[in-house]
Amino acid sequence: MRKTKEEAEETRRAILKSALDTFYEKGYSKTTFDEIAKRINLTKGAVYWYFRNKPDLVAALINEYMAYVRTCIDKEGTSAETFDDIVKSFLNYADYILSSPTIYKVAFFLTCQMEWSEAIITKVAPQVASNKDYWCERLKESLTTLQKNDEISANIDVGMLVSVIMNMWAGTLDAYLSKRCRTDLKTMVKESFNLIYNGLKKGED
């Protein structure tokens, strides 16, 4: 019997949850479609019907993760008009990770258990580009406004600053999740942004 659209989406989400739980417990390379299917009483063929391979599963998890956080932030309805607003948005991001077991699992898997290779990145990157670009463009827009308002130096390359901040966030999250740093995540984020901001103030070129 053909599934309804709602039933098909429910099955897809069940597969993603099973995949996340298995990835979280075993890591990427040791996870198989057989194991993902068995957790939710499906056949391996049923999983392949929705996802062609493991990179497709990883891409779907990233997009679900980013879409959830994006929805939460958009609900706040506030734009980042000051550097403190930008910091607050990343602190809220940290809160979502710390307060949601599912979001934490995704972040932990992608940061600490995912064996990224050039081949996997090549397959995953195009599928998550739009979500990744959304966060970078949002940050770029906020920083450009700050620069126009003379809150940060005019000679700062905003595009480069976006890369610095996003990589700082990724490194901070990685250090926290892998327990290489004993400082709590939100304190690490605050202090990292303070160090960046001290070098951005107008007149301190």
N, C-alpha and C positions, 0 to 999 in steps of 0.2 A: 504494500500500500504506500502511495506517495505521501510524504510528510507535508504538513502545512508549513508555511513560512515560519510561523511561530515555533513549531516543533523542531524545525531545522536549526533555527537560531539557538534554541535551548540545547540541542545536541552539540552544536559548535562551542557554546560556552562551557558545557560539561567537559568537552575534550580539552579546551584551553586550561580549565582548572586542574584536570588530571595531569596535563603536561607540566604545568607550573609546579605542582606538588612533587612530581617525579624529578624534574630538573633540580628543584630545591634540595631534594634528598640525595640525589645521585650525581648531579652535575650533567653537563650537556652530552659528553661523549658516551657515558654509560646508560643514557636513557634510550629506550627503544619504543617504536610504535606499538609493539606487542604489550609492553608494560602499561603504556598510556591507555590502551584499549581495555585491558583486563580490569583496571581500577574502576571502570564505569560500565563493565559488562557489554562492551562492544567488540566487534571484530577488528583486526588490523586494517582490513579493507575499508571499513566504515571511517576510520580515522583518515585514511588516504583519500577518501572521497572529499573531505573538507580541506585537507592540507597535503600538499605534494611531498613535503620533506620537512626535516627539522628546522632548517632556516626559515621556512614559511611560518612555522609555529612560533619561533622566536620573534619574528617580525610582528606577528599578530599580538603577542604578549606585550611587546614594546608599545604598539599603537593603542592597545586597551589601557595600559598603564598611563601613557601620556594623555590620552583622551579623558580619563577619570580626573587626573590632577588639573587638567585644563578646565574642565567643567567646574570643579570646586573653586578655582581661582576666578573664573569668569563670573560665578555667582556673587563674589564679593563686590563686583561692579566698581572697583576703584582702579584708577590708572596711577602709574608710578610717576609722580610729579617731582619727587625729591629723591636723593640717594637713600634716605631712610626708608622710603616707600619700596625701593628696589630690595633693600635688605629684608624688609618685612615680608615681601613676596617669597624670598628664598627660605625664610624662617617658617612661613606657612607651608611651603613645600616639604621642609623637614618634618613638620608636624604631621602631614599626611602620611609620610613614610613610617613615622614612629607610632602612629595611632591605628593604622590599618594593617592587620596581619597579612592580607593579600598583597598590598602595595609593598610592604617590607620584604615579602618573599621575592617579588619581582626584582626589586632593587638589589637584594642580596645575591640572587642568582646571576643577574647581569653583571654585577660588579665583582663578585668573588668566585663564581663557579662556571662562568661561561668561557669556554676555550675559543677565544676569537682568533681566527686565521684569516688570511687575505681572501681566501675563497668564500668563507662564510660572510665576511664583511661585504664582499662584492654582491652576494645574494640578498643580504638583509638591508643594506643601506638604501637602495632605491625604494624599498617598500615603506620605510619609516621617514623618508626625507621631508614630507610635508609637515609632519608633526614636529620634527626636529627644527625645521625652518621657522615654524610658528614661534617657538620659544626664543630663538635667536633674533627674529624680527621684532618681537615684543620688547626684548631687552634693548635692542638697537634704537628703537623708537623712543624709549624712555631716556636713554643716555644722550640721544641727540637733542631732546628737549632740555635736559640739564645743561648741555653745552651752549645752547642758544640763550639760556637764562644766566650764563656766566657762572654757573655753579661748579663747572669743571673747566680745565684749561682748554683754550681754543685750538691748541696744536695737538691735542690728543686724537689719535686715529680711533674713531668709535668702533669701526669694524674689528680692529685688533683688540680693543678693550672688551668687546663682546666675547671674543675667543678666550681671552685671559680669564674673565669671570666664569664662563661656562666650564673651563678646564679646572679652575680653582674649586668650583662646586663639585665637579666629578672627583677630583682628588681628595677633597675633604670627606665626601660621602664614602669613598673607597677606604680611606684610613679609619673611619668610624666603624663601618660594617665589618672590616677585616680585623678589627680590634688591635690595630697597630698604634692607636692613640687612645689614651685613657680619658681624655677630655670629652664631655658630652657633645653631641652633634651641633646643637643650637649655639653653644658657646664657641665652638670652632668656626661656625659660619660667621657669627658676629665679629670675632677677632680677625678673621681673614678679610672681611669687607672693610674693617677699620684700617687695616694695613694698606689695602688698595686705595681707599679714599684719601688717606693722608698724602698720597702721591698725585692726586688728581685735582686738588684744590687750586682754584684760580690764583695765579701769582706765584705758585711754587713749581715753576717749569724747570 
